[in-house]
Amino acid sequence: MTRRIAMTIGVREEKLDEYLRLHEVVWPDVTARLTEAGIRNYTIFRHGLTLFSYFEFDGDDLEGAFAFIAEDPVTQEWWKLTDACQVRVEGTPDGEQWLALDEVWHLD
């Protein structure tokens, strides 16, 4: 079963150019790890200083997939760079970086 996941976060105005530059060429090891974890069709959109991500997950254990991604040393280095550019959205649970959004409607 494919799950659709959407999340949001802010980006620091003074770090916007750096964040966009980082995403011009995402490190191949980072994208490979996402793919290995069952993540596909991953997109990040921007409106002003708000980021919106969307991806699809093919698997039974999303939390396990997130843990698999998080244990990767290259991804950890990537996150050090990108997390410094981001601002957590009010209501984001402790220990989370992006705020997960509830799906309201979908059309195939």
FENUR-V713011 format. One record per helix or strand of 2 or more residues. SS is the DSSP state (H for helix, E for strand). FROM is the first residue (numbers start at 1). TO is the last residue. If there is no record, write none. Layout:
BEGIN
[[SS;FROM;TO] [SS;FROM;TO]]
END
This chain:
BEGIN
[[E;2;11] [H;13;22] [H;28;36] [E;39;47] [E;50;58] [H;62;70] [H;73;83] [E;86;87] [E;99;100]]
END
